[in-house]
Amino acid sequence: MKKLSFRIAVAAILIVVGTMGLSAQIGRGGACLNTGISTVVDRTCTTQLTVEQQDILGVLYVEFQAEMDLLRTAMRSATFTDKLAIREEMVDLRNAHLAEVKALLAEWGL
């Protein structure tokens, strides 16, 4: 009976630990930035955006990814201290991009 209880306890722990990663992104909003819009296609929120708005966000995303790719390339050949500085640049770039997208969504009333 002890072995069965132990196995059940281990199985329960593994299930709980295994499913924790599944909910890691819940509440973050992903590309929708916690606006309550849940449908995401091509990294844009599509349920309340017009085609023009989706195009604007798409262009911003492509520009952001191009800049991030440059920083990722620089990161590969950088020294440790340079990597820290590049990492800070990446964080600043991401925060600026998110602020720009949030400002557009606010301007559009979303």
C-alpha positions as CSV (number, residue, x, y, z in Angstrom):
1,M,0.0,0.0,0.0
2,K,2.9,2.3,0.7
3,K,4.3,1.8,-2.8
4,L,1.0,2.6,-4.4
5,S,0.6,5.8,-2.3
6,F,4.1,6.8,-3.2
7,R,3.6,6.2,-6.9
8,I,0.4,8.2,-6.9
9,A,2.1,11.1,-5.1
10,V,5.0,11.0,-7.6
11,A,2.6,10.9,-10.5
12,A,0.7,13.9,-9.1
13,I,3.8,15.9,-8.6
14,L,5.0,15.1,-12.1
15,I,1.6,16.2,-13.5
16,V,1.6,19.4,-11.6
17,V,5.2,20.2,-12.6
18,G,4.7,19.1,-16.2
19,T,1.7,21.4,-16.7
20,M,3.2,24.5,-15.1
21,G,5.0,25.4,-18.3
22,L,1.7,25.2,-20.2
23,S,0.3,28.1,-18.4
24,A,3.5,30.2,-18.4
25,Q,2.2,32.6,-21.1
26,I,-1.3,32.9,-19.9
27,G,-2.0,36.4,-18.9
28,R,0.9,37.9,-20.8
29,G,-1.2,38.8,-23.7
30,G,1.4,37.8,-26.2
31,A,1.0,40.0,-29.3
32,C,-2.2,41.3,-28.0
33,L,-0.6,43.1,-25.1
34,N,-3.3,42.4,-22.5
35,T,-6.0,44.1,-24.5
36,G,-8.5,41.3,-24.1
37,I,-8.2,40.4,-27.7
38,S,-7.5,36.7,-28.0
39,T,-7.2,35.9,-31.7
40,V,-3.6,36.3,-32.9
41,V,-2.7,35.7,-36.5
42,D,0.7,36.6,-37.8
43,R,1.6,38.2,-34.5
44,T,-1.2,40.8,-34.7
45,C,-4.5,41.0,-32.9
46,T,-7.1,40.5,-35.6
47,T,-10.5,40.6,-34.1
48,Q,-10.7,44.4,-33.7
49,L,-8.1,45.7,-36.1
50,T,-8.7,46.9,-39.6
51,V,-6.4,45.7,-42.4
52,E,-4.6,49.0,-42.4
53,Q,-3.9,48.7,-38.7
54,Q,-2.7,45.2,-39.1
55,D,-0.4,46.4,-41.9
56,I,1.0,49.2,-39.7
57,L,1.7,46.7,-36.8
58,G,3.2,44.3,-39.3
59,V,5.6,46.9,-40.6
60,L,6.6,47.8,-37.0
61,Y,7.2,44.2,-36.3
62,V,9.4,43.6,-39.3
63,E,11.5,46.7,-38.5
64,F,11.8,45.5,-34.9
65,Q,12.9,42.0,-35.9
66,A,15.4,43.4,-38.3
67,E,17.0,45.5,-35.6
68,M,16.9,42.5,-33.2
69,D,18.6,40.3,-35.8
70,L,21.4,42.8,-36.1
71,L,21.9,42.7,-32.3
72,R,21.7,38.9,-32.2
73,T,24.4,38.7,-34.9
74,A,26.6,41.1,-32.9
75,M,25.9,39.1,-29.8
76,R,27.4,35.9,-31.3
77,S,30.9,37.4,-31.8
78,A,30.9,39.7,-28.7
79,T,32.9,39.4,-25.5
80,F,31.1,38.8,-22.2
81,T,31.0,42.5,-21.3
82,D,29.9,43.5,-24.8
83,K,27.2,40.9,-24.5
84,L,25.8,42.5,-21.4
85,A,25.7,45.9,-23.2
86,I,24.0,44.3,-26.2
87,R,21.5,42.6,-24.0
88,E,20.6,45.9,-22.5
89,E,20.2,47.3,-26.0
90,M,17.9,44.4,-26.8
91,V,15.8,45.0,-23.7
92,D,15.6,48.7,-24.5
93,L,14.6,48.1,-28.1
94,R,11.9,45.6,-27.0
95,N,10.5,48.0,-24.5
96,A,10.5,50.8,-27.0
97,H,8.7,48.6,-29.6
98,L,6.1,47.5,-27.0
99,A,5.5,51.1,-26.0
100,E,5.0,52.2,-29.6
101,V,2.6,49.3,-30.2
102,K,0.7,50.1,-27.0
103,A,0.5,53.8,-28.0
104,L,-0.9,52.9,-31.4
105,L,-3.5,50.6,-29.8
106,A,-4.5,53.3,-27.3
107,E,-4.8,55.8,-30.2
108,W,-7.0,53.4,-32.0
109,G,-9.1,52.9,-28.9
110,L,-8.1,49.3,-28.3
